[in-house]
């Protein structure tokens, strides 16, 4: 179902992460000195892959029709602020910033952007993933709330995420009416077998302001974090939220580890970025 009235214009990029995996030493990753220096800081969104990785994601959002973007950052992320308030001032998207004071989880990051979102629906996506423009545009055209459900084959086709990493991603248990029943985080072998044809979550969702109440109410995960997938599940189970799953057959680029950097740079090399 297409979204009635004006299409959503706001997007929230979660760029607060600590980058622990990116900081980890990897002697097999062949990086340029400037790439290695930024990886040492764990600042994945700013890793140079031709130009800073975040430039490509912002360009994709602009190409999909989003005009207002909030970057959720840490207090010490001055490099991101300087990039988009001084070095490059985008003309196709307006950039706002929200500070997540401590790394309390992705639901906490979303809560940091509550004043930015206001009463409007908004897209939320990872700051270390590149999603194709057509995927972002497809989500923008549906009635929120909705979540992109990626096929395993699509993620593997011309992507750079290894199958064993994809096997650890959350699976989406979809009802016969196309709505989300469960988000199965870190599926074990039994769950993966039961949901072997289920779409994969890449944390790309079009949400409504109702999610903020769920983010406040959800219990911490076993890791002690407030996590957005658990907040979405809470909203489904306790608040009557119906989340449509939008089928997607396309790859996503993932910049989680140092070894990802050369492959991501190669796949983005042909893209012209217009901010």
C-alpha positions as protocol buffer text, in pm:
chain_id: "A"
residue {
  index: 1
  type: UNK
  ca { x: 0 y: 0 z: 0 }
}
residue {
  index: 2
  type: UNK
  ca { x: 135 y: 341 z: -95 }
}
residue {
  index: 3
  type: UNK
  ca { x: 168 y: 609 z: 168 }
}
residue {
  index: 4
  type: UNK
  ca { x: -124 y: 857 z: 151 }
}
residue {
  index: 5
  type: UNK
  ca { x: -49 y: 1228 z: 133 }
}
residue {
  index: 6
  type: UNK
  ca { x: 303 y: 1373 z: 139 }
}
residue {
  index: 7
  type: UNK
  ca { x: 581 y: 1119 z: 136 }
}
residue {
  index: 8
  type: UNK
  ca { x: 816 y: 1103 z: 436 }
}
residue {
  index: 9
  type: UNK
  ca { x: 1107 y: 1346 z: 419 }
}
residue {
  index: 10
  type: UNK
  ca { x: 1308 y: 1267 z: 733 }
}
residue {
  index: 11
  type: UNK
  ca { x: 1576 y: 1006 z: 794 }
}
residue {
  index: 12
  type: UNK
  ca { x: 1779 y: 918 z: 1104 }
}
residue {
  index: 13
  type: UNK
  ca { x: 2125 y: 767 z: 1063 }
}
residue {
  index: 14
  type: UNK
  ca { x: 2261 y: 575 z: 1362 }
}
residue {
  index: 15
  type: UNK
  ca { x: 2629 y: 669 z: 1370 }
}
residue {
  index: 16
  type: UNK
  ca { x: 2695 y: 651 z: 1746 }
}
residue {
  index: 17
  type: UNK
  ca { x: 2849 y: 302 z: 1759 }
}
residue {
  index: 18
  type: UNK
  ca { x: 3181 y: 239 z: 1929 }
}
residue {
  index: 19
  type: UNK
  ca { x: 3328 y: 65 z: 1624 }
}
residue {
  index: 20
  type: UNK
  ca { x: 3480 y: -210 z: 1839 }
}
residue {
  index: 21
  type: UNK
  ca { x: 3510 y: -460 z: 1553 }
}
residue {
  index: 22
  type: UNK
  ca { x: 3653 y: -195 z: 1322 }
}
residue {
  index: 23
  type: UNK
  ca { x: 3922 y: -105 z: 1578 }
}
residue {
  index: 24
  type: UNK
  ca { x: 4035 y: -467 z: 1606 }
}
residue {
  index: 25
  type: UNK
  ca { x: 4375 y: -538 z: 1453 }
}
residue {
  index: 26
  type: UNK
  ca { x: 4372 y: -723 z: 1120 }
}
residue {
  index: 27
  type: UNK
  ca { x: 4711 y: -765 z: 953 }
}
residue {
  index: 28
  type: UNK
  ca { x: 4545 y: -913 z: 646 }
}
residue {
  index: 29
  type: UNK
  ca { x: 4345 y: -599 z: 565 }
}
residue {
  index: 30
  type: UNK
  ca { x: 4531 y: -395 z: 303 }
}
residue {
  index: 31
  type: UNK
  ca { x: 4445 y: -37 z: 393 }
}
residue {
  index: 32
  type: UNK
  ca { x: 4576 y: 301 z: 296 }
}
residue {
  index: 33
  type: UNK
  ca { x: 4730 y: 493 z: 587 }
}
residue {
  index: 34
  type: UNK
  ca { x: 4435 y: 734 z: 606 }
}
residue {
  index: 35
  type: UNK
  ca { x: 4189 y: 442 z: 613 }
}
residue {
  index: 36
  type: UNK
  ca { x: 4384 y: 273 z: 890 }
}
residue {
  index: 37
  type: UNK
  ca { x: 4396 y: 595 z: 1093 }
}
residue {
  index: 38
  type: UNK
  ca { x: 4018 y: 641 z: 1085 }
}
residue {
  index: 39
  type: UNK
  ca { x: 3958 y: 269 z: 1150 }
}
residue {
  index: 40
  type: UNK
  ca { x: 4175 y: 300 z: 1462 }
}
residue {
  index: 41
  type: UNK
  ca { x: 3923 y: 555 z: 1591 }
}
residue {
  index: 42
  type: UNK
  ca { x: 3628 y: 323 z: 1517 }
}
residue {
  index: 43
  type: UNK
  ca { x: 3459 y: 604 z: 1326 }
}
residue {
  index: 44
  type: UNK
  ca { x: 3315 y: 385 z: 1053 }
}
residue {
  index: 45
  type: UNK
  ca { x: 3096 y: 651 z: 891 }
}
residue {
  index: 46
  type: UNK
  ca { x: 3403 y: 863 z: 813 }
}
residue {
  index: 47
  type: UNK
  ca { x: 3632 y: 593 z: 671 }
}
residue {
  index: 48
  type: UNK
  ca { x: 3758 y: 715 z: 332 }
}
residue {
  index: 49
  type: UNK
  ca { x: 3641 y: 486 z: 53 }
}
residue {
  index: 50
  type: UNK
  ca { x: 3702 y: 734 z: -227 }
}
residue {
  index: 51
  type: UNK
  ca { x: 3536 y: 990 z: -4 }
}
residue {
  index: 52
  type: UNK
  ca { x: 3398 y: 946 z: 350 }
}
residue {
  index: 53
  type: UNK
  ca { x: 3158 y: 651 z: 360 }
}
residue {
  index: 54
  type: UNK
  ca { x: 2878 y: 865 z: 503 }
}
residue {
  index: 55
  type: UNK
  ca { x: 2881 y: 1083 z: 191 }
}
residue {
  index: 56
  type: UNK
  ca { x: 2756 y: 787 z: -12 }
}
residue {
  index: 57
  type: UNK
  ca { x: 2476 y: 711 z: 232 }
}
residue {
  index: 58
  type: UNK
  ca { x: 2364 y: 1075 z: 239 }
}
residue {
  index: 59
  type: UNK
  ca { x: 2372 y: 1083 z: -140 }
}
residue {
  index: 60
  type: UNK
  ca { x: 2155 y: 770 z: -154 }
}
residue {
  index: 61
  type: UNK
  ca { x: 1901 y: 927 z: 82 }
}
residue {
  index: 62
  type: UNK
  ca { x: 1890 y: 1243 z: -130 }
}
residue {
  index: 63
  type: UNK
  ca { x: 1844 y: 1032 z: -443 }
}
residue {
  index: 64
  type: UNK
  ca { x: 1553 y: 850 z: -277 }
}
residue {
  index: 65
  type: UNK
  ca { x: 1378 y: 1180 z: -199 }
}
residue {
  index: 66
  type: UNK
  ca { x: 1463 y: 1236 z: 167 }
}
residue {
  index: 67
  type: UNK
  ca { x: 1542 y: 1600 z: 240 }
}
residue {
  index: 68
  type: UNK
  ca { x: 1611 y: 1613 z: 617 }
}
residue {
  index: 69
  type: UNK
  ca { x: 1867 y: 1388 z: 783 }
}
residue {
  index: 70
  type: UNK
  ca { x: 1960 y: 1359 z: 1151 }
}
residue {
  index: 71
  type: UNK
  ca { x: 2298 y: 1209 z: 1235 }
}
residue {
  index: 72
  type: UNK
  ca { x: 2299 y: 1048 z: 1579 }
}
residue {
  index: 73
  type: UNK
  ca { x: 2656 y: 1087 z: 1703 }
}
residue {
  index: 74
  type: UNK
  ca { x: 2868 y: 1064 z: 2015 }
}
residue {
  index: 75
  type: UNK
  ca { x: 2972 y: 1378 z: 2201 }
}
residue {
  index: 76
  type: UNK
  ca { x: 3329 y: 1337 z: 2074 }
}
residue {
  index: 77
  type: UNK
  ca { x: 3237 y: 1294 z: 1705 }
}
residue {
  index: 78
  type: UNK
  ca { x: 3365 y: 1636 z: 1603 }
}
residue {
  index: 79
  type: UNK
  ca { x: 3493 y: 1501 z: 1270 }
}
residue {
  index: 80
  type: UNK
  ca { x: 3138 y: 1429 z: 1152 }
}
residue {
  index: 81
  type: UNK
  ca { x: 3016 y: 1774 z: 1253 }
}
residue {
  index: 82
  type: UNK
  ca { x: 3311 y: 1944 z: 1086 }
}
residue {
  index: 83
  type: UNK
  ca { x: 3259 y: 1747 z: 768 }
}
residue {
  index: 84
  type: UNK
  ca { x: 2898 y: 1858 z: 713 }
}
residue {
  index: 85
  type: UNK
  ca { x: 2908 y: 2206 z: 861 }
}
residue {
  index: 86
  type: UNK
  ca { x: 3238 y: 2319 z: 712 }
}
residue {
  index: 87
  type: UNK
  ca { x: 3418 y: 2092 z: 468 }
}
residue {
  index: 88
  type: UNK
  ca { x: 3104 y: 1999 z: 271 }
}
residue {
  index: 89
  type: UNK
  ca { x: 2769 y: 2170 z: 318 }
}
residue {
  index: 90
  type: UNK
  ca { x: 2506 y: 1954 z: 142 }
}
residue {
  index: 91
  type: UNK
  ca { x: 2252 y: 2131 z: -76 }
}
residue {
  index: 92
  type: UNK
  ca { x: 2015 y: 1840 z: -142 }
}
residue {
  index: 93
  type: UNK
  ca { x: 1971 y: 1736 z: 223 }
}
residue {
  index: 94
  type: UNK
  ca { x: 1957 y: 1939 z: 542 }
}
residue {
  index: 95
  type: UNK
  ca { x: 2175 y: 1793 z: 816 }
}
residue {
  index: 96
  type: UNK
  ca { x: 2083 y: 1797 z: 1184 }
}
residue {
  index: 97
  type: UNK
  ca { x: 2268 y: 1633 z: 1472 }
}
residue {
  index: 98
  type: UNK
  ca { x: 2150 y: 1449 z: 1781 }
}
residue {
  index: 99
  type: UNK
  ca { x: 2391 y: 1348 z: 2054 }
}
residue {
  index: 100
  type: UNK
  ca { x: 2356 y: 1012 z: 2224 }
}
residue {
  index: 101
  type: UNK
  ca { x: 2555 y: 1077 z: 2538 }
}
residue {
  index: 102
  type: UNK
  ca { x: 2643 y: 715 z: 2608 }
}
residue {
  index: 103
  type: UNK
  ca { x: 2626 y: 400 z: 2395 }
}
residue {
  index: 104
  type: UNK
  ca { x: 2302 y: 265 z: 2542 }
}
residue {
  index: 105
  type: UNK
  ca { x: 2189 y: 83 z: 2227 }
}
residue {
  index: 106
  type: UNK
  ca { x: 2005 y: 152 z: 1904 }
}
residue {
  index: 107
  type: UNK
  ca { x: 1671 y: 225 z: 2074 }
}
residue {
  index: 108
  type: UNK
  ca { x: 1853 y: 485 z: 2281 }
}
residue {
  index: 109
  type: UNK
  ca { x: 1996 y: 630 z: 1961 }
}
residue {
  index: 110
  type: UNK
  ca { x: 1649 y: 660 z: 1813 }
}
residue {
  index: 111
  type: UNK
  ca { x: 1526 y: 834 z: 2127 }
}
residue {
  index: 112
  type: UNK
  ca { x: 1804 y: 1090 z: 2085 }
}
residue {
  index: 113
  type: UNK
  ca { x: 1641 y: 1191 z: 1755 }
}
residue {
  index: 114
  type: UNK
  ca { x: 1288 y: 1233 z: 1896 }
}
residue {
  index: 115
  type: UNK
  ca { x: 1283 y: 1611 z: 1875 }
}
residue {
  index: 116
  type: UNK
  ca { x: 1410 y: 1593 z: 1516 }
}
residue {
  index: 117
  type: UNK
  ca { x: 1135 y: 1354 z: 1409 }
}
residue {
  index: 118
  type: UNK
  ca { x: 856 y: 1540 z: 1584 }
}
residue {
  index: 119
  type: UNK
  ca { x: 517 y: 1412 z: 1473 }
}
residue {
  index: 120
  type: UNK
  ca { x: 636 y: 1284 z: 1134 }
}
residue {
  index: 121
  type: UNK
  ca { x: 729 y: 936 z: 1014 }
}
residue {
  index: 122
  type: UNK
  ca { x: 1099 y: 884 z: 958 }
}
residue {
  index: 123
  type: UNK
  ca { x: 1340 y: 635 z: 810 }
}
residue {
  index: 124
  type: UNK
  ca { x: 1600 y: 487 z: 1043 }
}
residue {
  index: 125
  type: UNK
  ca { x: 1910 y: 315 z: 913 }
}
residue {
  index: 126
  type: UNK
  ca { x: 2263 y: 213 z: 1010 }
}
residue {
  index: 127
  type: UNK
  ca { x: 2553 y: 450 z: 958 }
}
residue {
  index: 128
  type: UNK
  ca { x: 2784 y: 166 z: 852 }
}
residue {
  index: 129
  type: UNK
  ca { x: 2562 y: 22 z: 579 }
}
residue {
  index: 130
  type: UNK
  ca { x: 2506 y: 143 z: 223 }
}
residue {
  index: 131
  type: UNK
  ca { x: 2154 y: 68 z: 99 }
}
residue {
  index: 132
  type: UNK
  ca { x: 2068 y: 102 z: -272 }
}
residue {
  index: 133
  type: UNK
  ca { x: 1872 y: 414 z: -365 }
}
residue {
  index: 134
  type: UNK
  ca { x: 1584 y: 209 z: -501 }
}
residue {
  index: 135
  type: UNK
  ca { x: 1543 y: 29 z: -166 }
}
residue {
  index: 136
  type: UNK
  ca { x: 1523 y: 356 z: 27 }
}
residue {
  index: 137
  type: UNK
  ca { x: 1281 y: 497 z: -229 }
}
residue {
  index: 138
  type: UNK
  ca { x: 1058 y: 188 z: -207 }
}
residue {
  index: 139
  type: UNK
  ca { x: 1033 y: 221 z: 172 }
}
residue {
  index: 140
  type: UNK
  ca { x: 950 y: 589 z: 136 }
}
residue {
  index: 141
  type: UNK
  ca { x: 649 y: 506 z: -83 }
}
residue {
  index: 142
  type: UNK
  ca { x: 474 y: 270 z: 161 }
}
residue {
  index: 143
  type: UNK
  ca { x: 254 y: 350 z: 457 }
}
residue {
  index: 144
  type: UNK
  ca { x: 455 y: 341 z: 780 }
}
residue {
  index: 145
  type: UNK
  ca { x: 551 y: 156 z: 986 }
}
residue {
  index: 146
  type: UNK
  ca { x: 742 y: -75 z: 754 }
}
residue {
  index: 147
  type: UNK
  ca { x: 1069 y: -264 z: 751 }
}
residue {
  index: 148
  type: UNK
  ca { x: 1283 y: -380 z: 461 }
}
residue {
  index: 149
  type: UNK
  ca { x: 1309 y: -759 z: 446 }
}
residue {
  index: 150
  type: UNK
  ca { x: 1614 y: -859 z: 241 }
}
residue {
  index: 151
  type: UNK
  ca { x: 1637 y: -1193 z: 65 }
}
residue {
  index: 152
  type: UNK
  ca { x: 1948 y: -1391 z: 148 }
}
residue {
  index: 153
  type: UNK
  ca { x: 2013 y: -1440 z: -225 }
}
residue {
  index: 154
  type: UNK
  ca { x: 1992 y: -1067 z: -286 }
}
residue {
  index: 155
  type: UNK
  ca { x: 2241 y: -992 z: -8 }
}
residue {
  index: 156
  type: UNK
  ca { x: 2486 y: -1241 z: -153 }
}
residue {
  index: 157
  type: UNK
  ca { x: 2443 y: -1127 z: -512 }
}
residue {
  index: 158
  type: UNK
  ca { x: 2714 y: -872 z: -593 }
}
residue {
  index: 159
  type: UNK
  ca { x: 2747 y: -794 z: -224 }
}
residue {
  index: 160
  type: UNK
  ca { x: 3051 y: -818 z: 0 }
}
residue {
  index: 161
  type: UNK
  ca { x: 2898 y: -961 z: 318 }
}
residue {
  index: 162
  type: UNK
  ca { x: 3016 y: -1319 z: 371 }
}
residue {
  index: 163
  type: UNK
  ca { x: 2745 y: -1587 z: 414 }
}
residue {
  index: 164
  type: UNK
  ca { x: 2856 y: -1669 z: 768 }
}
residue {
  index: 165
  type: UNK
  ca { x: 2797 y: -1309 z: 874 }
}
residue {
  index: 166
  type: UNK
  ca { x: 2455 y: -1298 z: 711 }
}
residue {
  index: 167
  type: UNK
  ca { x: 2368 y: -1618 z: 901 }
}
residue {
  index: 168
  type: UNK
  ca { x: 2404 y: -1421 z: 1225 }
}
residue {
  index: 169
  type: UNK
  ca { x: 2167 y: -1143 z: 1123 }
}
residue {
  index: 170
  type: UNK
  ca { x: 1811 y: -1116 z: 1252 }
}
residue {
  index: 171
  type: UNK
  ca { x: 1538 y: -1294 z: 1059 }
}
residue {
  index: 172
  type: UNK
  ca { x: 1188 y: -1158 z: 1002 }
}
residue {
  index: 173
  type: UNK
  ca { x: 897 y: -1391 z: 1071 }
}
residue {
  index: 174
  type: UNK
  ca { x: 631 y: -1261 z: 833 }
}
residue {
  index: 175
  type: UNK
  ca { x: 260 y: -1340 z: 856 }
}
residue {
  index: 176
  type: UNK
  ca { x: 43 y: -1436 z: 560 }
}
residue {
  index: 177
  type: UNK
  ca { x: -81 y: -1078 z: 543 }
}
residue {
  index: 178
  type: UNK
  ca { x: 273 y: -946 z: 491 }
}
residue {
  index: 179
  type: UNK
  ca { x: 309 y: -799 z: 839 }
}
residue {
  index: 180
  type: UNK
  ca { x: 586 y: -869 z: 1083 }
}
residue {
  index: 181
  type: UNK
  ca { x: 518 y: -1122 z: 1360 }
}
residue {
  index: 182
  type: UNK
  ca { x: 863 y: -1160 z: 1514 }
}
residue {
  index: 183
  type: UNK
  ca { x: 1217 y: -1034 z: 1479 }
}
residue {
  index: 184
  type: UNK
  ca { x: 1440 y: -1330 z: 1557 }
}
residue {
  index: 185
  type: UNK
  ca { x: 1774 y: -1190 z: 1673 }
}
residue {
  index: 186
  type: UNK
  ca { x: 2086 y: -1406 z: 1642 }
}
residue {
  index: 187
  type: UNK
  ca { x: 1890 y: -1716 z: 1533 }
}
residue {
  index: 188
  type: UNK
  ca { x: 2020 y: -2050 z: 1649 }
}
residue {
  index: 189
  type: UNK
  ca { x: 2037 y: -2350 z: 1417 }
}
residue {
  index: 190
  type: UNK
  ca { x: 1678 y: -2456 z: 1494 }
}
residue {
  index: 191
  type: UNK
  ca { x: 1537 y: -2108 z: 1432 }
}
residue {
  index: 192
  type: UNK
  ca { x: 1737 y: -2070 z: 1114 }
}
residue {
  index: 193
  type: UNK
  ca { x: 1606 y: -2402 z: 987 }
}
residue {
  index: 194
  type: UNK
  ca { x: 1247 y: -2311 z: 1073 }
}
residue {
  index: 195
  type: UNK
  ca { x: 1284 y: -1972 z: 904 }
}
residue {
  index: 196
  type: UNK
  ca { x: 1519 y: -2077 z: 624 }
}
residue {
  index: 197
  type: UNK
  ca { x: 1328 y: -1874 z: 363 }
}
residue {
  index: 198
  type: UNK
  ca { x: 1258 y: -1577 z: 591 }
}
residue {
  index: 199
  type: UNK
  ca { x: 1383 y: -1233 z: 492 }
}
residue {
  index: 200
  type: UNK
  ca { x: 1682 y: -1084 z: 670 }
}
residue {
  index: 201
  type: UNK
  ca { x: 1674 y: -759 z: 865 }
}
residue {
  index: 202
  type: UNK
  ca { x: 1940 y: -501 z: 778 }
}
residue {
  index: 203
  type: UNK
  ca { x: 1803 y: -245 z: 1026 }
}
residue {
  index: 204
  type: UNK
  ca { x: 1633 y: -26 z: 769 }
}
residue {
  index: 205
  type: UNK
  ca { x: 1284 y: 77 z: 878 }
}
residue {
  index: 206
  type: UNK
  ca { x: 1025 y: 347 z: 816 }
}
residue {
  index: 207
  type: UNK
  ca { x: 879 y: 423 z: 1158 }
}
residue {
  index: 208
  type: UNK
  ca { x: 617 y: 644 z: 1318 }
}
residue {
  index: 209
  type: UNK
  ca { x: 654 y: 851 z: 1638 }
}
residue {
  index: 210
  type: UNK
  ca { x: 480 y: 569 z: 1827 }
}
residue {
  index: 211
  type: UNK
  ca { x: 816 y: 392 z: 1831 }
}
residue {
  index: 212
  type: UNK
  ca { x: 949 y: 642 z: 2086 }
}
residue {
  index: 213
  type: UNK
  ca { x: 712 y: 512 z: 2357 }
}
residue {
  index: 214
  type: UNK
  ca { x: 823 y: 159 z: 2276 }
}
residue {
  index: 215
  type: UNK
  ca { x: 1190 y: 262 z: 2301 }
}
residue {
  index: 216
  type: UNK
  ca { x: 1122 y: 405 z: 2645 }
}
residue {
  index: 217
  type: UNK
  ca { x: 927 y: 102 z: 2767 }
}
residue {
  index: 218
  type: UNK
  ca { x: 1130 y: -187 z: 2628 }
}
residue {
  index: 219
  type: UNK
  ca { x: 1348 y: -381 z: 2869 }
}
residue {
  index: 220
  type: UNK
  ca { x: 1723 y: -393 z: 2813 }
}
residue {
  index: 221
  type: UNK
  ca { x: 1859 y: -681 z: 2610 }
}
residue {
  index: 222
  type: UNK
  ca { x: 2077 y: -951 z: 2768 }
}
residue {
  index: 223
  type: UNK
  ca { x: 2370 y: -726 z: 2673 }
}
residue {
  index: 224
  type: UNK
  ca { x: 2219 y: -451 z: 2887 }
}
residue {
  index: 225
  type: UNK
  ca { x: 2131 y: -231 z: 2588 }
}
residue {
  index: 226
  type: UNK
  ca { x: 1807 y: -74 z: 2467 }
}
residue {
  index: 227
  type: UNK
  ca { x: 1781 y: -223 z: 2120 }
}
residue {
  index: 228
  type: UNK
  ca { x: 1556 y: -103 z: 1838 }
}
residue {
  index: 229
  type: UNK
  ca { x: 1454 y: -452 z: 1715 }
}
residue {
  index: 230
  type: UNK
  ca { x: 1331 y: -533 z: 2066 }
}
residue {
  index: 231
  type: UNK
  ca { x: 1143 y: -201 z: 2078 }
}
residue {
  index: 232
  type: UNK
  ca { x: 973 y: -282 z: 1748 }
}
residue {
  index: 233
  type: UNK
  ca { x: 879 y: -625 z: 1884 }
}
residue {
  index: 234
  type: UNK
  ca { x: 749 y: -461 z: 2200 }
}
residue {
  index: 235
  type: UNK
  ca { x: 531 y: -227 z: 1992 }
}
residue {
  index: 236
  type: UNK
  ca { x: 390 y: -522 z: 1797 }
}
residue {
  index: 237
  type: UNK
  ca { x: 318 y: -731 z: 2108 }
}
residue {
  index: 238
  type: UNK
  ca { x: 197 y: -459 z: 2345 }
}
residue {
  index: 239
  type: UNK
  ca { x: 93 y: -153 z: 2145 }
}
residue {
  index: 240
  type: UNK
  ca { x: -91 y: -303 z: 1850 }
}
residue {
  index: 241
  type: UNK
  ca { x: 163 y: -181 z: 1596 }
}
residue {
  index: 242
  type: UNK
  ca { x: 135 y: -346 z: 1255 }
}
residue {
  index: 243
  type: UNK
  ca { x: 465 y: -337 z: 1069 }
}
residue {
  index: 244
  type: UNK
  ca { x: 460 y: -413 z: 700 }
}
residue {
  index: 245
  type: UNK
  ca { x: 756 y: -610 z: 561 }
}
residue {
  index: 246
  type: UNK
  ca { x: 871 y: -475 z: 225 }
}
residue {
  index: 247
  type: UNK
  ca { x: 1042 y: -755 z: 26 }
}
residue {
  index: 248
  type: UNK
  ca { x: 1382 y: -653 z: -107 }
}
residue {
  index: 249
  type: UNK
  ca { x: 1607 y: -847 z: -344 }
}
residue {
  index: 250
  type: UNK
  ca { x: 1924 y: -639 z: -342 }
}
residue {
  index: 251
  type: UNK
  ca { x: 2267 y: -628 z: -175 }
}
residue {
  index: 252
  type: UNK
  ca { x: 2375 y: -404 z: 112 }
}
residue {
  index: 253
  type: UNK
  ca { x: 2735 y: -297 z: 170 }
}
residue {
  index: 254
  type: UNK
  ca { x: 2851 y: -348 z: 527 }
}
residue {
  index: 255
  type: UNK
  ca { x: 3146 y: -160 z: 676 }
}
residue {
  index: 256
  type: UNK
  ca { x: 3192 y: -345 z: 1006 }
}
residue {
  index: 257
  type: UNK
  ca { x: 3547 y: -481 z: 988 }
}
residue {
  index: 258
  type: UNK
  ca { x: 3877 y: -355 z: 850 }
}
residue {
  index: 259
  type: UNK
  ca { x: 3870 y: -630 z: 587 }
}
residue {
  index: 260
  type: UNK
  ca { x: 3545 y: -481 z: 453 }
}
residue {
  index: 261
  type: UNK
  ca { x: 3706 y: -152 z: 356 }
}
residue {
  index: 262
  type: UNK
  ca { x: 3877 y: -247 z: 24 }
}
residue {
  index: 263
  type: UNK
  ca { x: 3570 y: -437 z: -101 }
}
residue {
  index: 264
  type: UNK
  ca { x: 3331 y: -155 z: -9 }
}
residue {
  index: 265
  type: UNK
  ca { x: 3561 y: 101 z: -171 }
}
residue {
  index: 266
  type: UNK
  ca { x: 3569 y: -105 z: -491 }
}
residue {
  index: 267
  type: UNK
  ca { x: 3190 y: -132 z: -512 }
}
residue {
  index: 268
  type: UNK
  ca { x: 3134 y: 238 z: -446 }
}
residue {
  index: 269
  type: UNK
  ca { x: 3403 y: 356 z: -686 }
}
residue {
  index: 270
  type: UNK
  ca { x: 3162 y: 402 z: -978 }
}
residue {
  index: 271
  type: UNK
  ca { x: 2907 y: 609 z: -783 }
}
residue {
  index: 272
  type: UNK
  ca { x: 2888 y: 984 z: -829 }
}
residue {
  index: 273
  type: UNK
  ca { x: 2780 y: 1146 z: -506 }
}
residue {
  index: 274
  type: UNK
  ca { x: 2557 y: 1452 z: -518 }
}
residue {
  index: 275
  type: UNK
  ca { x: 2486 y: 1597 z: -178 }
}
